[in-house]
């Protein structure tokens, strides 16, 4: 196989959790409040079953050819030419997904923390860190996630617990005042934007050591990530209200600035920034891994590592070119991204599964009708 390293099932579960929350720590509450305001937490709850269905689709697609990645499954099911076109479409999605995450880091750091630092300097440092991770291999990525995930979980729990004294239930009223269509739209958007982006896991599941609990652990880790994101939405609404939650893109960072316990624990936003950077780093790294390894698989190369440095240069360039400024990103890209997530995580996997079932039925029917000598 192209990738010789193996992940343990625990490492896969941790990477699933980190990828699930990823850049959503800062963006998810705003996205949910955009369509349903004070009922955003209800939409987030309703998105959990939809998200689990998305994960079930990914698992079933993996079971069609357990030793193949998503890029290898496409030509296997659809034939060389049509399958290769779909594989290229997924590679482009991985390219844009990683570039978006990298650009988010640059925009956040230069607008909230390092105001006088050129965005290219921030981005190139982030890309260099990802290059180092790619060169070390998949098993090192998994072990690093094991070491760092407690910091991510602690940072999120610390943020939520410290803000509990400032919550007001009145900010959630009136309950269920949002039209049913808006709640449905928000629930689907929440599932597609958080669970849907886990389609990248289809590129690393074949390299997980065999386990009979693969489906269970994947479902539990995504459910835990969904519960964490729902808690962030709820705490944002209870502390800031729907209006501020809807219009401030870095809402979790603003929440961290509100922490004040006994005039001693204050200005804890740096902890939230570190938590977000760690989770976004691993999410970006998996997208980079999917693009580099998928490209090598598509062109049947014997090793993917010679592609790492040219690919990282491409990611650096794309992260600069993808958006002229943060305003364009938040208005144009952020909310339009849902359609792409919905397509690559629900529509296309469903199509591939239907093709697999049709081919299996046709093969069974042909075998049944073949005369025996």
N, C-alpha and C positions, 0 to 999 in steps of 0.2 A: 504493500500500500504506500501511497505517497507520503502519508504522515505516520511515523513509527511510534510516536509517543501515545500514551493512553491516559485518560482521565478516570478517576474513581467516580462512583455514583455520587458520593458526597460533594466532590468538586463540581460535578455537573449541576447539582442542586444549588450550590452556592453561586455559580456563574449565572444560573437561571434567575435567581433572586436579584442579584446585582444588576443584570441586564434589564430585568423587569422594572426596577425603580430608576436606574440610570439617570438620564437627564430629566426624567419625569418629576424628580424631587422638586425642582423649581417651576416646571411648566405645567404639570398636571392639574393643580387646583385652578389655575386660570383657564385652562381649556375646558374644564368641566363647568365652571361658573359662567362661561361665555354663552352657553345655550340654556341653562336652567337656573342660574342665579342661586337663590337660597336653597333650592332643591338639588343642588349639585351633588350633595352627599348621597341622596337617594339614587341619582343616576349612576354614581360610582358603585353603589351596592348592586344595582341591577346589571351593571356591566360584568360582574364577576362570573355568573353562569355563561354569558356569551364568551368571555375570555377562556373559560375552561373548555368550551366547545372548540375554540381555536386551537388550544393545546392538544385536544383529542385528535383533531385533523392532522396536526403535525406528527403526532405519534403514529397514527394509522399510515401516513405517508412514509414514515421511516420504516414501518414493518413490511412495506411492499418489497423493499430491497434493503435489509438491515445493514449491509456492509457498504452501502453507497451513500454519498452525500447528495444534497438536493441538486447540485449541478450535474452529477452523474445520473441521477434518476430521470431527469428531463429527457435526455436522448434515449434512455432505455425504454421509456414509455411511449414517446411520441415519434421516435425515429431520429435519424442523424440530423436532418436539416431543420425540421420544425422544433425538435428538442433542443438543438443548439441555439436557435433564435430565442427560445424561452430562457435558456441558461444565460445567454448574454443579457437578457432583460433583468434577470435576478442579479447578475454581477453589477449591472449599472445601479440597481437599487442599493446594493451593498456599498458601492462607491459613494453614492450620494448620502447614504445614511451615516457613514463614517465622516464624510466631509461636513455634514450638518452638525454632528456632535463636536467636531474640532472647532468649527466656527462658533458654536455656542460658548465653548470655553473661552475663546478669544474675546467675544463680545462681552461676556459676563465679567471677565477679569479687567478689561479696559474701561468698563462703564461703572463698576462698583468698587474695585479695590485699587488697581494700578492705573489711575486715571491719566497719567502722563506717559505711559509706556506704549510704544507702537504695537498694534495688534499683531503684526507679523512676528515680533519678538516672542510674544506669548505663544503663538501658534507653532512656531518652529521648535520651541522648548517642549511643547506637548507632543509634537510629532517625533522628536528625538526619543522621548520616553517610550512611545509606542514602538519605534523601530527597535529599541533594545529588547522590549518584550517579545516582539516577533522573532528576533534572532535567537532568543533563548528557547523558544518552542512552546508547544501546547501544554506539556506537563508542568513547566515552570509557571505559566499563566494560571493554571489551576491551583498550584501550591500557593502562589502569591495571593490569589483570591481567598484561600482558606485563612491566611494570616491577617488579611486586611478587613475581611467582612465584619468582625466584631466592632471595629471603629465605625463602620457605616451604620450598623444597627444601633450602637450606643449613641451616635450623633443624632439619629432620628428620634429615638426614645427620649433622649435628653431634651430635645426641642419640644416635643409634645407634652412631656410631664411638666416642664418649667412654665408652660403657657396655660396650664389648667386654671390657675387662680384668676386669669384675665378673661375667661370665657363667659359669655352671656347667652343664655338660651333664646332670648328675645330676638337675637339676630337671625335666627332660623325661621322666624315667622314672617308671613303666613305659610303654614305647611301646605304642600301639594297645591300651590297656587300657579304652578307652571302648566301650560297646555300639554296634553298627553303626547302630541307629536314631538314637542321639544324634549320631553323626558326620554322618549324613545331614541331620538337623534343623539342626545347627549350620552345615553348608555352605549349605543353602538360606537360612537366616537371614542368614548373612554376605553372600550374593549380593544378597538382596532389600534389606537395609539399606544397603549401600554402592552397588552398581551400580543397584539399583532406583530410588533417589532421583534418578538422572540422567534420569528421565522429563521433568524440567523442560527438558532440552535440546530437546525437541520444540517448545518455544515460541520458540527462537532459531535453530534450524537453517535455517528459511526465509530468514533475513536474513544468511546467510553467502554471501560472494562465491563464484561457481561454481568448483568444483574437482573434478577427476576422482579425487582421492585422499581424498574426504570419509570414506568408510567406513573406509579404512585408518588414517587419522589418528585417527578416533574410537576405533577398537579399540586402537590402540597407546597412546593417552593413558590410556584406562581400564585397560589392562593394567599400565601403569606405576604408576597409582594403586593398583591392587590389590596389586602387588608391594611398594609402600611400606607399605601397611596390614599385609600379611603379615609384613613385617620388624618392624613395631612389636609385633605379637602375639608373635613369636618372641623378641624382645629382652626383652619384659616377662616372659615365662615363664622365660627363662634367668637373669634378674637377680633377680626377686622370687618366682618360683614360682607355681603355679596358684592357690593359696588367696588370696593377696593380689591377684593379677590379677583373680580372679573377684569379689571383694567391694569393690574400690576403684574408684569410677566415674571418677575423674580419674587414671587409672593413668599416663599419659604425663607428667603434671605431677609425680607422685611419683617417676617414673624420673629426671626432670631434677634433682630434689633429691639423687639418689644420686651425681651426677657429682662426682668428686674426683680430679684429676690433679695429683700432686705437691704437694698442699695449696695449690695456686695457682688452678686452675680449679675453682671450687666455686659452689654455689647458682646454677645456670644456668637455673632454672625460669622466669625472666622471658622468656628467649629462646623457650622452648616456648610460653609463654602468648601471645607476640606472633605466633608462627607459627600457632597455633590461631585467634587472633582474626582474622588476615588471611584465612585460608581460610574460616572461618565467615562472615565479612563478605560475601565474593563469593558463597558459596552462598545466604545469605539474600537478597542483592540479586537473584539470578536468580529466586528464588521470588517476590519482590515484583514483579519485571518480568513474570513469567508471569501473576500475578494481575491486575495493572493492565492490561496489554495484552490479556489474555484477556477481561477484563470489557468493555473497549472493543470488542473484536471481536464478542463475543456480542450486545451491544446496538447494533452497527453504528454506532459513533461515528466521527467523522472525525478525532479527536485523542484520545490517551490521557493527555496531560499534565494536563488539568484534574482527572483522577481521582487524581493522585499524592498531594496533601496529605490529602484525605479518607481515602484508603487507608492512609496512614502513621499517621493517628490510630487507625484500626481495628486496625492491627498492634500499636500500643502498648497499646491496651486488651486485645486478645486475649492478648498475652504476659503481662499481669498476671493475667488471669482464668483462664488455662489450667491453672494449678496453684497450690495454696495454699503449697506449699513444695517443696524439692528431694527430700524423702523420698517424697512422693506422686508426683513425676515419675519417680523411678528405679524405684519399685515398680509403679506402675500404667501409666504412659504408655510408658516406654522399651521394654519387652518386648512390649506389645500393639501397638506401632507396626508391627511386622513384618507383621502380617496386612494392614494397609492398604498398605504398600509392595508386598507380594506381589500384591495385587489390582490396583493402578494400574499396575504395571510389567510384569506377566506376563499376568494373566487378561484385563484389558480390552484391551490391545493385540492379544492373540491373537484375541479376539472381533471386534475391528474388522477385522483382516486376513482372518478367515474370512468376514465379511460382504462385504468387498471382492471376495474370490475368488468367492463365491457370485453376487454381482451381475454380475461379469465373465462367468462361465459362463452365467448366464441370458441375458445380452445376446447372447453369442455364439450360443447355441442358438436364440434368437428370430430373430436375423439370418439364421441358416442356414435356418430353416424358413419364412421370409417369401417368398411367391411373387413372382417377378419378372415384370414385364409384357413 
